[in-house]
Amino acid sequence: MTFREEKVVRIGLWVVFQAMFLIFVFPDFGIYRNDQQQIRACFVASCFALVSIVIIAPLLTRVSRVWRVLLLLMLAFPAWILYSVLRILDFVV
């Protein structure tokens, strides 16, 4: 597989993961529930965010500066989700 094909596959996987997150996890994320349900929702959200970061991060060293800026913007949403999870868990624990 060439790098261009790998880049397309990784970005496609990232888009699929973000869509799944927005459809299945995000509507329930941050809604007040009991602690056990809140921790489970935070765990699922952090898993989606970490997988998204793992998909995109290896591309950062092998692309041009323009693509690097775009990839960093793509990493901003999962990083924000991880930050939100840590803030929510701070209140729960």
Secondary structure, 3 states (H helix, E strand, C coil): CCHHHHHHHHHHHHHHHHHHHHHHHHHHCCCCCCHHHHHHHHHHHHHHHHHHHHHHHHHHHHCCHHHHHHHHHHHHHHHHHHHHHHHHHHHHC
